[in-house]
Amino acid sequence: MDLRGFTYQLDPVQKQAQWKLDILEIDLAKAQHEVQQCEQLIEQLKLREQEQAQLARTSWHSHMNVSVHQSALEFLLTLKAEMLIKQEELISLQNKCSLIRQECINLQQKMELFDSHRQECLDEYILEQLHQQNAEIDRDWNARSMWRAKKREANL
């Protein structure tokens, strides 16, 4: 079956949706990378906090210097505040990823609808082409039948 005559009317819209999906997938990859970086930074801050807490404990026991201990505790509070800010940022980034992921899912479903609609249109086109081909075969057979009948009459 020759499908060169088939054109899908929604092809430009489908391509536009595919381009948007491609862009969203890139955005999702970037957002997921940002989430990973933020998680790594939070882990580094936790390790640093643990180290500083251990250092504050040992410095208190070894020196009993109140000002050094107070500075260490203030630094721990600063680390804790920075970690809380990063955790809020992580939640925000995770929400952003979820939204982009949902947009991707919606567009993928739309693309599947386009594909099924395109296939239905193609099936209709093929069916129409078969009807036209059958009609042409019938006309050809009828024309040959009339020609044979006239030839027989002429031979008699």
C-alpha positions, 0 to 999 in steps of 0.5 A: 500500500502506497502511503505517500499520499497520507498526511496527518493534519495534527502533525505540526501540533504533535511535533510542537508537543514533542519539542515541549516534552523534550524541553521539559525532560531537560528541565527535569534532568537539571532539577534532579541534578540540583536536588542531588547537589543540595542533598550532597551539600546537606550531608556535608553540612551534617558531617561538618556539624558532627565534627564541630560538635565533637570538637566543641566537646573536646575543647570544653573538656580540655581547656574549660575556656568559656569564650572558645566554647561559646564561639564553637556553639555559635558556629554550630548554631550557624551550621544548623541554620544553614542546614535548615535553609538547605533542607527548605531549599531541598523541599522546594527543589523536590516539589519543582521536580514533582511538578515538572515530572507531572507535566512530562507525564501529562505531555507523554499521555497527550503524545500517546493520544496523538499516536493513537489518533494518527494510527486511526487516521492512517487506518481510515486512509488505508481503508479508503485507498482499498475502497478506491482500488477495489472500485478501480478494479471493478470498473476495469473488470466491467470494461473488459467484460463489455469488451469481451462481450462485444468481441464475442458478438463480432466473432459470431 
